[in-house]
Amino acid sequence: MNSLKKAIVIIGMSVFSLFFLCSAGRGQGLKLGFKFTGGINYALLGDGDAFLKGTKARWDDYVEAYSGYTLEQSIFPLASHFGYEFDADAILFLTPQFGISLGTGYIRNGTLFGSGNGILSVGTSGKQTMSNDIAASAVPIKVGVYYTFSSVFAAQGKSSSYLFGGIGLYSTKFSFSEKATYQTDWSNYSFEAKASGIGFYAGFGGESWINPHFAFIYEISGRYAKIGGFTGTCQSDVNGTMSSGSGTVYYYEYLDSTIGNWYPDTWTFEAAPSGSTVRNVREAEIDFSGVGFKFGIKINF
């Protein structure tokens, strides 16, 4: 089951569970609200970003070191920081202003619109093409608090603001694929790995009430969620010679013997890589920490 399908299942289970809370809450005179939002985000991305920057730096160094080498298309790492996310939260109000929330969602960042692709012209020898695609996604299960208060910028009862924050368990997936060609040679490398970890979130929002039960909302939020311990499977195909394996995703720096510089990389190994041509080896981390801006709706019962 992929992350998006998992998010849909969890959302459905959360809503179903909270309908029972709604029934219990009505018996105690409590109010229940549902909040659905979606929008864009910016995430640090951690070692996924380091890999793209390293690949770009390597090609830039080749162009600088060798006459006749030119870049016809350059990798653009910045684009991978931007992505999208969706959230669904249920809020049980213990007082008219203060409530506890249970929610889930879906977060996705990675290369967009060919931002991981590059074309290097190697003098009269031809062109080397490379397509790098990375994708980092997460499905959080969140528990938090919610505090709403009247807005000073709108008529009483028509607009309100709120603060929220909490902790979440983030089930994440990190995938990578690289396709390269040069003259008659070609290679394909890919891996897909999963991990889970704890993250924290907080934010501010505004509500514009159409009636006592329905509002349009916006949110500005921040998140800290640096996830490590990825394990999964990998595949390679070099000129028709195929292999596969499984293990832990490691971050490391490798020595390019042609140009003599070190560059960051990530790959799946059964054991940590070692030797004179690698250094700074550790388990890879994907950093979902960042900020988001979302719009949506809120329904109160």
PyMOL commands that set and color helices and strands:
alter all, ss='L'
color gray80, all
select helices_A, chain A and resi 3-27+47-65+77-81
alter helices_A, ss='H'
color red, helices_A
select strands_A, chain A and resi 31-43+69-73+82-93+98-110+117-122+127-150+159-182+185-211+214-224+226-228+231-238+241-256+261-269+278-283+285-287+290-300
alter strands_A, ss='S'
color yellow, strands_A
deselect
rebuild
show_as cartoon
